[in-house]
């Protein structure tokens, strides 16, 4: 499956409260701790549903977000990279993460340092 930003199902903080079964404060803590990544769309924080699996934040995401931030990616740039097809992976990085290819995704992310 190839993910494109145009066909992403986006979740708001209230959506995440329901999906994760936690408080809005805890959702915000996940965002602060970089366990999840959100971008503002029309003034509203939104997270791709692909960042959630089995009622929890995708565990593989946090380390990848740290690598991207350490390499100079803004949140918007990191979101775009995660959701866009990456030629060296053959799929969008989020799809590769969900398929268990964490080390490969992080290796590619590391090579993209600004």
PyMOL commands that set and color helices and strands:
alter all, ss='L'
color gray80, all
select helices_A, chain A and resi 5-7+13-20+24-32+49-51+59-70+75-83+93-98+102-111
alter helices_A, ss='H'
color red, helices_A
select strands_A, chain A and resi 10-12+39-41+44-48+52-53+56-57+85-86+91-92
alter strands_A, ss='S'
color yellow, strands_A
deselect
rebuild
show_as cartoon
